[in-house]
Amino acid sequence: MSAWPGKTVIGLTGNIATGKSVVRRMLEHLGAYGIDADALSHRVIAIGAPGYQKVVDTFGKWILASDGQIDRSKLAKIVFSDPNALRQLEHIIHPLVRQAEDFLIRRTTKTVVVVEAIKLIESGFDRLCDQVWVTYAPEDVQLRRLTVKRGMSREAALQRILAQPPQEEKIKRADVVIRNDQSFEDTWQQVVNAWRNLFPEKETEKEQSAQLGMTVERAKPSQAKEISDLFGRVSKGAKILSPHEVMEAFGEKAFLLLRRDGVAEGILGWRVENLVARVDDFYLSLQVPFEEAVTLLFQEVERASKELQCEAALLFLTEDYKSQREVWKKLGYQETVAQKIGVRAWQEAALEVQQPEQTLWIKRLREDLVLKPV
């Protein structure tokens, strides 16, 4: 039994570039509440957070960027080349992340929680979990992902890989091993099978809301073909994704479908990372009333985002939709630029996604930040 009565906690770990985040998002599609310990570790060393000054005092002011924040790339160069320095950093960060994880687990209303943490076992957090899941990928796959997808040099990628314990050590502690070196579909099936073994009577969530003859539903990976066709139709060719690409997109985000009389007339793609919700895909057919459809879709996004304890929602609008300023204002969104966002985690989330042709709108979903109780 986990340390949190009434909740099943899955500890998810694996070495770098083995697909932990993809598996976490798959579990979220199945109904789990996901926590990214790596994102929390970034938060606890931001300016004003409890770990900031301790890290600066330990490693020196030279790790600071021009804005006073800790430059994580400079810090990484130190700790990934010196095991003792890595231990010092973990000694500062791990207790703070543990407190934040505990707070989020206790506050969520979901009964299944997945905590993604690369140091799950090393930190001892695995002993608090009901199950330990481990992702695995061969070294050549890790290297390819780090160099191609993250833009690392081969030398830097190897340094990161070799700085971690052998994957076999984690596998020995696993209740479930997800081999993530084939297709998204293959990984998804492994996750679904493991979920059904753990919860044989628990169905995946069926989230749906309705208004004025329109319904909004949470899409599933099994609807990839329908989503692919819908993108091409309602975006007027601006967004073309094959069913396989849609399946891969499910590794990063969730989709909401708007239906009218059973026919899909709108789609919204959104992702939650570091307690920030980001809507970066939004297309609506001309066959539905704009304000009513938008209201229904965004009510569902915000409901789900609040359930996931998000602090803010970011909306990235293309030319076709940013002219509807009064609608977005009525829904509580304010137009802004990323550089003016006061919370660093929110600002980073905006800068990571926003495209030059898009305008950024923001809505605060809760007043309390997760770092306050830490």
Secondary structure, 3 states (H helix, E strand, C coil): CCCCCCCEEEEEECCCCCCHHHHHHHHHHCCCEEEEHHHHHHHCCCCCCCCHHHHHHHHCHHHECCCCCECHHHHHHHHCCCHHHHHHHHHHHHHHHHHHHHHHHHHCCCCEEEEECCCCCCCCHHHHCCEEEEEECCHHHHHHHHHHHCCCCHHHHHHHHHCCCCHHHHHHCCCEEEECCCCHHHHHHHHHHHHHHHCCCCCCCCCEEEECCEEEEECCHHHHHHHHHHHHHHCCCCCCCCHHHHHHHCCCCEEEEEEECCEEEEEEEEEEECCEEEEEEEEECCCCCHHHHHHHHHHHHHHHHHHCCCCEEEEEECHHHHCCHHHHHHCCCEEECHHHCCCHHHHHHHHHHCCCCCEEEEEECCCCCCCCCC
